[in-house]
Amino acid sequence: MGISSSGRLTAVLLALATPAPAMAADPGHDDAPDIDIDVIARKLDAARSQIQPSLGATTYSFDRQSIEAIPQGDAMPLNQLLLQAPGVAQDSFGQLHVRGDHANVQYRLDGVQLPEGLAVFGQALETRFAHGMSLITGALPAQYGFQQAGVVDIQTKSGITDPGGEISFYGGTHGVMQPSFSYGGRSGPVDWFITGDYLQSGVGIENPTGSRDPIHDNTEQFHGLAHISGIIDQDTRISLLAGSSDAQFQIPNNPGQVPQLGLSVNGVSNYNSASLDERQREITRFGILSLQKHLDDVDLQVSAFSRYSSLYYSPDVLGDLLFNGIAQTALRQSIANGVQTDASWRISEHHTLRAGFLAQIERTSASTTSQVLPVDASGAQTSQTPISIADGTAKTGGLYGVYVQDEWRLTDGLTLNYGLRFDVVDEYTHENQISPRVNLVWQPDKTTTLHAGYARYFTPPPFELVAPGSLALFAGTTAAPAVTTDNTVKAERGHYFDIGASHEFFPGLTLGVDGYYKLATNLIDEGQFGAPIILTAFNYATADVHGVEFTSSYQLGSWSLYGNLAWSRAIGKNIVSSQFNFSPADLAYIAGNSIYLDHDQRWTASAGVSYTADLGIGGPTQISASMLGGSGLRASTDTVPNGRGLPAYATFNLSIAQKLDLGIGKGSELRLDVINVTDAVYEIRDGTGVGVGAPQYGLRRAVLGGVTQRF
């Protein structure tokens, strides 16, 4: 695990300049075809990274060894793994905030950008899918568009990188049970990898109280991925990725709450909040078909992608009416299809030209059936019999982006990467922007890298989270908003500056520092408004986000250590879209005053250590520990939205993994993980703040164990 200011492309360029060996065809030598296929596959992997380098950006990498060393290993949820990177803060519902942004993170599988989905709680992508992974932040090169707070670049497992099979069973406290399997193999020029898991847990969503075990919080989840790749000739490969996630959640209850609205439904005016029965189901399916081609000094990847996503919320009708004045059954669906093409042309020793485009068409639909109660002009209830209101919207929209950039090697150690993007959003909003990007990377020696960059960003609002309803339908009911203004959510436009350095002080020890500043108009934020856990996007007219990150890593023999510390400040002013979700008092205050964004966290820290020893018990023993800490997200005071910070927290995890050779297959492994060793009670949210729907606490101590058999 480590950080690098990418620009070290020499090894990749040398690999690409070396002609690949021809595929052996002599049927009398079985070993030769295997060796050639391996060489060709790895050469094409290197070529793919040459098409889309992160030159000038800040890259924090997790290789296979570091993933396995972190407590939980492949069983760790992907968002929890990313929290080990610098500047990544945790939030409720498994959300991540990278460098003071809300969401705005794009995910790429083998270089192909996945469209955003509707999943709130569930992770459509799993750590076990990844052979390696990087988080790319900073002033991004021109090939990265639309979501730009961070790029999670996942190199998926394949039959060549991860051959063989394994069966695993993992589980423990909080009702966790997670069997899984994987198998990678190859036959001639075709290789494949398939993996799947089932997760059952009694803590599907963060507990709204600090108790050890939440009430009504079970989850069942299925995840799967298949990767098939075929080498057509020494310069051509075609691959197919297909994945699926199906997750069902109970919404956890907060006992002891009393309805405050003074409503009555068919003679009932009170309700036991511990008995609420709200549920949500989230489904994601995706597929990517890619063709990769290497022609002399040109590398090309053309991909077609498709993603289906749905979210269904089922209310507790009586309880939701009494507590919220509305019980809403909600369904949202989204289907996105598109094409992405990226190419690289090494014109000369000093210039590499890159260009590409992405075109995506998305169809979203939202339908709700709401149970509400009628009220008069003063807001007094006029009937105890609920009335039903049906509402729905559907729309087709598109995203289009094209870029060109030149990597100019000014000297052996100095590289300038400059380019332009042109992006168009044609959805609920219709906007476009030309965005210049420039990065300068200087490597005065092999141990030091300095970089500085500027990027103009254009971030369309998440189409699937913008579903304008008919506010007039709820007039004269308990669901009528106090504010009826509902301006369209606009694209965010930002100026982003980044400067940083890393230095290897002596073999094994690398320290880094990186500072950033973003000045944005129409900054996009998201919030939960109402009982359905469906996030809604809105804009701040202006925003200022800046911070600094410190990173360290150390490798010495069997020891591996890392530590990260980040400081951030994010403020915004004047909410200018989706205003009906907010109170008149909050809108008035924020219109005249800058406030901290609800996801602002001043300090964020992560650290870890692992040690591998041979204790003479049949295989290596790996002992590891990790830490997460934060100064706390924002909460509101009586007079100031997001006017205070929640208490600071720190959690510690321990793990021991023992490999064994029992004479079965390729070996066995036993694992024991303790999450939140000190059983710290810490609050992620207290239920107040702009766009915050409910309180959430972090996971209490969990003791989890597993056994894996490889073959």
C-alpha positions in Angstrom: 0.0 0.0 0.0 1.4 3.4 -0.8 1.3 6.7 -2.5 2.9 7.9 -5.7 2.7 11.0 -7.8 2.4 9.2 -11.1 4.7 10.0 -13.9 7.0 7.0 -13.6 6.0 5.6 -17.0 9.5 4.6 -18.1 9.1 0.9 -17.3 5.7 0.7 -19.0 7.0 2.5 -22.1 10.0 0.1 -22.3 7.6 -2.9 -22.0 5.4 -1.5 -24.8 8.4 -0.9 -27.0 9.6 -4.5 -26.7 7.9 -6.7 -29.4 5.8 -9.4 -27.9 6.7 -13.0 -28.8 4.6 -14.8 -31.3 2.1 -17.3 -29.9 3.6 -20.7 -30.2 1.7 -23.1 -32.4 3.8 -26.3 -32.0 1.3 -28.8 -30.5 4.2 -30.9 -29.4 5.3 -28.3 -26.8 2.5 -27.8 -24.3 4.5 -25.4 -22.1 5.3 -22.8 -24.8 1.7 -21.7 -25.5 1.1 -21.2 -21.8 4.2 -19.0 -21.4 3.3 -16.9 -24.5 -0.2 -16.3 -23.4 1.0 -15.1 -20.0 3.4 -12.7 -21.6 0.9 -11.4 -24.0 -1.8 -10.9 -21.3 0.6 -9.0 -19.0 1.9 -6.9 -21.9 -1.7 -5.9 -22.8 -2.3 -5.1 -19.1 0.6 -2.7 -19.2 -0.7 -1.2 -22.4 -4.1 -0.6 -20.9 -2.4 1.4 -18.0 -0.5 3.3 -20.7 -3.7 4.4 -22.3 -5.0 6.0 -19.0 -2.2 7.0 -16.7 -2.8 9.2 -13.7 0.1 11.5 -14.6 0.2 14.5 -12.2 -2.6 13.3 -10.0 -2.1 11.7 -6.5 -2.4 7.9 -6.6 -2.9 5.8 -3.4 -2.6 2.1 -4.3 -3.7 -1.2 -2.7 -2.0 -4.2 -4.2 -3.1 -7.8 -3.6 -0.6 -8.2 -0.7 -1.8 -5.1 1.1 -5.5 -6.0 0.7 -4.9 -9.4 2.2 -2.9 -7.8 5.1 -5.7 -5.5 6.2 -8.1 -7.0 8.9 -10.9 -8.9 7.1 -9.0 -9.1 3.8 -11.3 -9.8 0.9 -14.3 -9.9 3.3 -13.9 -6.2 4.1 -16.5 -4.0 2.4 -15.0 -1.9 -0.4 -15.9 1.4 1.3 -14.1 0.3 4.5 -11.0 -0.5 2.5 -11.1 2.9 0.9 -11.3 4.6 4.3 -7.6 3.5 4.8 -6.6 6.0 2.0 -5.8 9.6 3.0 -8.5 12.2 3.1 -11.4 9.7 3.0 -14.0 10.3 5.7 -16.8 7.9 6.6 -20.5 8.8 6.8 -23.8 7.0 7.4 -25.2 4.4 5.0 -21.7 3.5 4.0 -21.1 6.7 2.2 -17.6 8.1 1.6 -16.4 11.7 1.3 -13.1 12.2 -0.5 -11.3 15.5 0.0 -14.4 17.3 1.4 -16.7 16.3 -1.4 -20.1 14.6 -1.0 -20.0 11.4 -3.2 -18.7 12.6 -6.6 -16.5 9.5 -6.9 -16.3 7.4 -10.1 -15.6 3.7 -10.2 -13.6 2.1 -13.0 -13.2 -1.6 -13.8 -10.1 -2.3 -15.9 -10.2 1.3 -17.1 -14.0 1.5 -18.0 -16.1 4.0 -16.1 -19.2 2.6 -14.5 -22.4 4.8 -14.5 -23.6 5.9 -11.1 -26.3 3.7 -9.5 -29.1 4.0 -7.0 -27.6 1.8 -4.2 -27.4 3.6 -0.9 -26.6 1.0 1.7 -25.3 -1.9 -0.4 -21.9 -2.2 -2.1 -22.4 -3.2 -5.7 -18.6 -3.8 -6.0 -16.7 -6.0 -3.6 -13.1 -6.0 -2.4 -12.9 -9.7 -3.4 -13.3 -8.6 -7.1 -10.0 -6.7 -7.1 -6.6 -8.0 -7.9 -5.4 -4.4 -7.2 -7.0 -1.0 -6.7 -6.0 2.7 -6.7 -7.7 5.8 -5.5 -6.7 8.7 -7.8 -7.3 12.3 -6.5 -6.1 15.8 -7.1 -6.0 17.7 -10.4 -7.0 14.8 -12.7 -5.7 14.5 -16.3 -8.3 15.1 -19.0 -9.4 11.5 -19.5 -11.2 11.6 -16.1 -14.6 13.4 -16.4 -18.0 13.8 -14.7 -17.2 12.5 -11.1 -13.9 13.9 -10.1 -13.5 14.0 -6.3 -11.8 10.7 -6.7 -11.4 7.8 -9.1 -11.5 4.3 -7.7 -9.6 2.3 -10.4 -10.1 -1.4 -9.9 -7.9 -4.0 -11.7 -10.2 -7.1 -11.6 -9.0 -10.6 -10.9 -8.5 -12.9 -13.9 -7.7 -16.4 -14.6 -4.1 -15.4 -15.2 -3.5 -13.1 -12.3 -5.5 -15.2 -9.8 -5.6 -18.8 -11.0 -7.1 -21.6 -9.0 -10.2 -21.8 -6.8 -11.2 -21.3 -3.2 -14.1 -21.8 -0.9 -14.4 -19.7 2.2 -16.8 -19.4 5.1 -16.6 -16.3 7.3 -18.8 -15.1 10.1 -19.2 -14.3 13.8 -20.9 -11.8 16.1 -23.8 -9.6 15.1 -25.2 -12.5 13.1 -22.6 -12.3 10.3 -22.5 -15.3 8.0 -20.7 -14.9 4.6 -19.8 -18.0 2.5 -18.0 -17.2 -0.7 -16.3 -18.9 -3.6 -14.0 -18.0 -6.5 -12.4 -19.8 -9.4 -9.9 -18.6 -12.0 -8.6 -20.7 -14.9 -7.5 -20.8 -18.5 -7.9 -22.9 -21.6 -5.6 -21.9 -24.5 -6.1 -18.2 -25.2 -9.2 -17.9 -23.0 -9.1 -17.2 -19.3 -11.9 -16.7 -16.8 -12.5 -15.7 -13.2 -15.8 -16.0 -11.3 -16.6 -15.2 -7.8 -19.7 -14.9 -5.6 -20.8 -14.5 -2.0 -23.8 -14.4 0.2 -23.9 -12.1 3.3 -26.3 -12.3 6.2 -25.9 -9.8 9.0 -27.8 -8.3 12.0 -26.2 -4.9 11.3 -27.1 -4.0 7.7 -27.2 -0.2 8.3 -25.6 1.8 11.1 -27.4 1.6 14.4 -29.4 4.7 15.3 -28.5 4.2 18.9 -25.2 3.4 20.7 -26.4 -0.1 21.8 -24.4 -3.2 20.9 -27.2 -4.8 18.8 -29.6 -2.7 16.7 -33.3 -3.4 16.5 -34.8 -4.5 13.1 -31.5 -4.3 11.1 -31.1 -7.6 9.3 -29.7 -7.7 5.8 -29.3 -10.4 3.1 -27.0 -9.7 0.2 -25.8 -11.6 -2.9 -22.8 -10.4 -4.9 -21.2 -11.9 -8.0 -18.7 -11.1 -10.7 -17.6 -13.0 -13.9 -14.6 -12.0 -16.0 -13.9 -13.8 -19.3 -11.1 -12.7 -21.6 -9.8 -14.1 -24.9 -6.6 -13.3 -26.7 -7.2 -13.2 -30.4 -3.6 -12.5 -31.4 -0.5 -11.1 -29.7 -1.9 -7.5 -30.0 -5.6 -8.0 -29.5 -7.8 -9.0 -26.6 -11.5 -9.1 -26.0 -13.0 -9.3 -22.5 -16.4 -9.4 -20.8 -17.1 -8.3 -17.3 -20.5 -9.0 -15.7 -21.6 -8.3 -12.1 -24.6 -8.4 -9.9 -25.7 -7.2 -6.5 -29.0 -7.9 -4.8 -29.4 -6.6 -1.2 -32.4 -6.4 1.1 -32.4 -4.3 4.3 -34.5 -3.7 7.3 -34.4 -0.1 8.4 -33.2 -0.1 12.0 -35.5 1.3 14.8 -34.8 3.9 17.4 -36.8 2.8 20.5 -38.4 5.3 22.9 -39.4 7.8 20.3 -42.8 9.5 20.5 -44.8 10.9 17.6 -44.5 14.7 17.7 -46.9 15.8 15.0 -50.1 15.3 17.1 -51.8 13.2 14.4 -54.3 10.5 14.7 -55.0 7.7 12.2 -58.3 5.8 12.5 -58.3 6.5 16.3 -54.6 5.6 16.8 -52.3 8.5 17.9 -49.4 6.7 19.5 -46.9 4.1 18.2 -44.0 2.0 19.6 -41.0 3.2 17.5 -39.2 -0.1 18.3 -41.9 -1.9 16.3 -41.6 0.0 13.0 -41.2 -2.3 10.0 -39.6 -0.3 7.1 -37.6 -2.1 4.4 -35.5 -1.3 1.4 -34.2 -3.4 -1.5 -31.4 -2.4 -3.8 -30.4 -4.2 -7.1 -27.5 -3.5 -9.4 -26.5 -5.3 -12.6 -23.7 -4.3 -14.9 -21.8 -5.6 -17.9 -18.8 -4.3 -19.8 -17.6 -5.7 -23.2 -14.1 -4.4 -24.2 -11.8 -4.7 -27.2 -8.2 -3.8 -26.7 -5.7 -3.4 -29.6 -2.0 -2.6 -29.7 -0.6 -1.4 -33.0 3.0 -0.3 -33.0 3.0 3.0 -31.1 -0.8 3.1 -30.8 -2.9 1.5 -28.0 -6.7 1.5 -28.1 -9.5 0.2 -25.9 -13.2 0.4 -27.0 -15.8 -0.6 -24.5 -19.6 -0.9 -24.4 -21.2 -0.9 -21.0 -24.7 -1.3 -19.5 -25.9 -0.8 -15.9 -29.4 -1.5 -14.4 -30.1 -0.2 -10.9 -33.3 -0.1 -8.8 -34.3 0.8 -5.3 -37.6 -0.1 -3.6 -38.7 1.3 -0.2 -41.6 -0.3 1.7 -43.0 1.8 4.6 -44.6 1.0 7.9 -47.9 2.8 6.9 -49.3 3.5 10.4 -46.0 4.3 12.0 -44.7 6.5 9.2 -47.9 8.5 9.1 -47.8 9.2 12.8 -44.1 10.1 12.9 -43.6 11.8 9.5 -47.1 12.7 8.3 -46.5 10.6 5.2 -46.1 6.9 4.4 -44.5 6.5 1.0 -44.0 3.4 -1.1 -41.2 4.4 -3.5 -39.6 2.7 -6.5 -36.8 4.2 -8.6 -35.2 2.5 -11.6 -32.3 3.4 -13.9 -30.9 1.8 -17.0 -27.7 3.3 -18.5 -26.0 2.2 -21.7 -23.0 3.7 -23.4 -19.7 3.5 -25.2 -16.2 4.5 -24.0 -13.1 4.7 -26.2 -9.6 5.6 -25.1 -6.5 5.7 -27.2 -2.8 6.5 -26.8 -0.3 7.3 -29.6 3.4 7.5 -28.8 4.3 10.1 -31.4 8.0 10.4 -30.4 10.3 10.0 -27.5 9.0 13.3 -26.1 5.3 13.3 -26.9 2.5 10.8 -26.2 -0.9 11.9 -27.5 -4.1 10.6 -25.8 -7.7 11.1 -26.8 -11.1 9.5 -26.2 -14.8 9.9 -25.6 -17.7 8.6 -23.6 -21.3 8.7 -24.6 -24.0 7.5 -22.2 -27.8 7.3 -22.5 -29.8 6.8 -19.3 -33.4 6.2 -18.7 -34.7 6.9 -15.1 -38.1 6.5 -13.6 -39.6 7.2 -10.2 -43.0 6.2 -8.9 -44.4 6.8 -5.5 -47.7 6.0 -3.7 -48.1 8.2 -0.6 -50.5 7.8 2.2 -51.2 11.2 3.8 -53.8 12.9 6.0 -55.8 16.0 5.0 -55.3 19.3 6.8 -56.9 22.8 6.7 -55.2 26.1 5.9 -53.9 26.3 9.5 -52.3 22.8 9.3 -54.9 21.2 11.6 -55.9 17.6 10.7 -59.4 17.4 9.2 -59.8 13.6 8.9 -58.3 10.5 10.5 -58.7 8.5 7.2 -55.5 8.5 5.1 -55.8 9.5 1.4 -53.5 8.0 -1.3 -51.6 10.1 -3.8 -49.8 8.5 -6.7 -47.0 10.4 -8.5 -44.4 9.4 -11.0 -41.8 10.7 -13.5 -39.7 9.2 -16.2 -37.0 10.8 -18.4 -34.2 9.8 -20.8 -31.0 11.8 -20.8 -27.5 11.7 -21.9 -23.9 12.5 -20.9 -21.2 13.1 -23.5 -17.5 13.8 -23.1 -14.5 14.0 -25.3 -10.9 14.8 -24.5 -7.4 15.2 -26.0 -4.1 15.6 -24.1 -0.4 15.5 -24.7 2.2 14.1 -22.4 5.3 16.1 -23.1 8.6 14.9 -21.7 10.5 18.1 -21.5 13.6 16.4 -20.0 14.3 13.0 -18.5 12.9 14.1 -15.2 10.4 16.8 -16.1 7.0 16.0 -17.8 4.2 18.3 -18.7 0.7 16.8 -19.3 -1.8 19.3 -20.8 -5.2 18.8 -22.4 -8.8 19.8 -22.9 -12.2 18.1 -22.2 -15.6 19.1 -23.6 -18.5 17.7 -21.6 -22.3 17.9 -22.2 -25.1 17.0 -19.9 -28.6 16.7 -21.5 -30.8 15.5 -18.7 -33.0 17.7 -16.4 -30.4 20.3 -16.9 -28.8 21.1 -20.3 -25.3 22.4 -19.9 -21.8 22.1 -21.3 -18.2 23.2 -20.6 -14.7 23.2 -22.1 -12.3 22.2 -19.3 -8.5 22.8 -19.5 -6.2 20.5 -17.5 -2.5 20.9 -16.9 -0.1 19.0 -14.7 3.7 19.3 -14.2 5.7 16.4 -12.7 9.3 16.7 -11.8 11.5 13.8 -10.7 14.9 15.2 -9.9 16.1 11.8 -8.8 14.7 8.3 -8.3 13.6 9.0 -4.7 11.8 12.4 -5.2 8.7 13.4 -7.1 7.0 16.8 -7.1 3.9 17.7 -8.9 1.5 20.7 -9.5 -1.7 20.9 -11.4 -4.8 22.7 -12.3 -8.1 21.3 -13.5 -11.3 22.9 -14.6 -14.1 20.5 -13.5 -17.7 20.0 -14.8 -19.8 17.7 -12.7 -23.4 16.9 -13.8 -25.9 16.2 -11.1 -26.6 12.5 -10.5 -29.5 11.9 -12.9 -30.9 9.0 -10.9 -31.2 11.2 -7.8 -33.0 14.0 -9.5 -36.7 13.1 -9.8 -38.9 16.2 -9.7 -42.3 15.5 -8.1 -45.6 17.4 -8.3 -45.6 19.4 -5.1 -49.1 20.7 -5.8 -50.4 17.2 -5.3 -49.6 17.4 -1.6 -51.2 20.8 -1.0 -53.7 20.6 1.9 -52.1 17.4 3.4 -49.6 16.6 6.1 -46.9 16.2 3.4 -47.2 19.7 2.1 -43.8 21.4 2.2 -43.3 24.8 3.9 -41.3 25.9 0.8 -42.7 25.3 -2.7 -39.7 26.5 -4.7 -38.0 23.6 -6.6 -35.4 24.9 -9.0 -33.6 22.4 -11.2 -30.3 21.0 -9.9 -27.5 22.3 -12.0 -24.1 21.0 -13.0 -21.2 21.9 -10.6 -18.4 23.9 -12.0 -15.0 24.1 -10.2 -11.5 25.4 -10.4 -9.2 22.8 -8.8 -5.5 23.4 -7.8 -3.2 20.8 -6.4 0.5 20.7 -5.4 2.4 17.9 -3.7 5.6 16.0 -3.2 6.8 12.6 -2.1 10.3 11.4 -1.1 11.9 8.1 -0.2 14.1 9.1 2.7 15.8 5.8 2.9 15.0 2.4 1.4 11.5 1.4 2.5 10.4 4.7 4.0 8.4 7.1 1.8 6.7 10.3 3.1 4.4 12.5 1.1 2.4 15.8 1.4 -0.3 17.1 -0.9 -2.4 20.3 -0.7 -5.5 21.1 -2.7 -8.0 24.0 -3.2 -11.3 23.9 -5.0 -13.5 26.9 -5.7 -16.9 25.8 -7.0 -20.2 27.3 -8.2 -23.4 25.3 -8.0 -21.6 22.8 -5.7 -23.6 19.5 -5.6 -24.5 18.1 -2.3 -26.9 15.3 -1.4 -29.3 14.7 1.6 -31.9 12.3 2.9 -35.3 14.0 3.1 -38.1 11.7 4.4 -38.3 8.1 5.5 -37.3 6.4 2.2 -33.5 6.3 2.2 -33.2 7.9 -1.2 -30.7 10.6 -1.5 -31.7 13.9 -3.2 -29.2 16.3 -4.9 -29.2 20.0 -4.4 -26.8 22.9 -5.1 -24.9 25.5 -3.1 -24.4 28.6 -5.2 -20.8 29.0 -4.1 -18.4 26.7 -2.2 -14.8 26.6 -1.0 -13.1 23.3 -0.3 -9.4 23.0 0.6 -7.1 20.9 2.6 -3.8 19.1 3.0 -2.8 15.4 3.3 0.2 13.7 4.9 1.1 10.2 4.0 3.8 7.7 5.0 4.7 4.1 4.3 7.5 1.8 5.4 8.5 -1.6 4.2 11.2 -3.6 6.0 11.5 -7.3 5.5 8.4 -8.9 7.0 7.1 -5.6 8.3 4.8 -3.2 6.5 3.5 0.0 8.0 1.5 3.0 6.8 0.0 6.1 8.3 -2.2 9.0 6.8 -3.4 12.3 8.3 -5.6 14.8 6.5 -7.0 18.2 7.3 -10.0 19.6 5.3 -12.4 22.5 5.3 -15.6 22.6 3.2 -18.0 25.5 3.3 -20.9 26.5 1.1 -23.4 29.4 0.7 -27.0 29.8 -0.6 -29.0 26.7 -1.5 -30.3 27.4 -5.1 -32.1 24.1 -6.1 -34.5 21.5 -4.5 -35.4 24.2 -2.0 -38.7 22.5 -0.9 -36.7 20.0 1.1 -35.5 22.7 3.6 -37.1 24.8 6.2 -37.6 28.5 5.5 -35.3 29.3 8.5 -32.4 27.2 7.1 -32.8 28.6 3.6 -32.8 32.2 4.9 -29.7 31.6 7.1 -27.7 29.8 4.4 -28.7 32.5 1.8 -26.8 35.1 3.8 -24.1 33.1 5.5 -21.5 30.5 4.5 -21.9 27.3 6.5 -19.8 24.2 6.9 -21.0 21.4 4.7 -22.6 18.6 6.7 -19.9 16.2 5.6 -17.0 18.5 6.6 -14.6 16.7 8.9 -11.6 18.7 10.0 -9.2 15.8 10.7 -9.2 12.3 9.3 -6.6 9.7 10.1 -5.8 6.1 9.1 -2.9 3.8 9.9 -1.9 0.1 9.8 0.8 -2.4 10.4 1.3 -6.0 9.4 4.0 -8.6 10.2 4.5 -12.0 8.6 6.3 -14.6 10.6 7.1 -18.3 10.3 6.1 -19.9 13.6 6.7 -23.4 12.4 3.1 -24.5 12.4 2.7 -25.4 8.7 2.7 -22.0 7.0 3.3 -18.3 7.4 1.4 -16.4 10.1 0.3 -12.8 9.3 -0.6 -10.4 12.2 -2.0 -7.0 11.3 -3.8 -4.0 12.8 -5.5 -1.0 11.5 -6.9 2.3 12.8 -9.5 4.9 11.7 -10.0 8.2 13.3 -11.8 11.4 12.7 -12.7 14.7 14.4 -16.4 14.2 13.6 -18.9 15.3 10.9 -21.1 18.3 11.3 -24.4 18.7 13.2 -26.7 21.7 13.7 -27.3 24.0 16.6 -30.6 25.7 17.4 -29.6 28.7 15.3 -26.8 27.7 12.9 -27.2 24.8 10.3 -24.2 22.5 10.6 -22.9 24.8 13.3 -21.0 22.3 15.4 -18.9 19.3 15.1 -19.6 15.9 16.5 -17.2 14.3 19.0 -13.9 12.9 17.7 -13.4 9.1 17.6 -10.9 6.4 16.9 -11.4 2.7 16.3 -8.8 -0.1 16.1 -8.9 -3.5 14.4 -6.8 -6.6 14.8 -6.3 -9.7 12.7 -4.3 -12.9 12.5 -4.3 -15.2 9.5 -2.6 -18.6 9.5 -1.8 -20.5 6.3 -1.7 -24.3 6.7 -0.6 -27.1 4.5 -2.9 -30.0 5.4 -2.3 -31.9 2.2 -5.6 -30.8 0.8 -5.6 -28.9 -2.5 -3.3 -25.8 -2.6 -3.5 -25.1 1.1 -5.9 -23.8 3.8 -6.1 -20.6 5.8 -7.6 -19.7 9.1 -8.5 -16.1 9.9 -9.5 -14.2 13.1 -10.5 -10.5 13.0 -11.6 -8.2 15.8 -13.2 -5.0 14.6 -13.4 -2.1 17.0 -11.2 -3.8 19.6 -12.0 -1.3 22.4 -15.7 -1.5 21.7 -15.8 2.3 21.3 -19.2 3.9 21.1 -19.0 6.7 18.5 -21.6 8.8 16.7 -21.3 9.3 13.0 -24.5 11.4 12.8 -26.8 12.7 15.5 -29.9 13.3 13.3 -29.3 17.0 12.8 -27.6 18.8 10.0 -28.5 19.9 6.5 -29.9 16.9 4.6 -29.3 14.5 7.6 -32.2 12.2 8.2 -31.4 10.2 11.3 -28.8 9.4 13.9 -26.2 6.7 13.2 -23.5 5.1 15.4 -20.5 3.1 14.3 -20.2 -0.7 14.6 -19.6 -2.0 18.1 -17.0 -4.7 18.7 -17.3 -7.6 16.3 -15.3 -10.9 16.5 -15.2 -12.6 13.1 -13.5 -15.7 11.9 -13.1 -17.6 8.7 -11.7 -20.7 7.0 -10.6 -20.8 3.4 -9.7 -23.9 1.3 -7.8 -23.3 -1.9 -7.5 -25.8 -4.7 
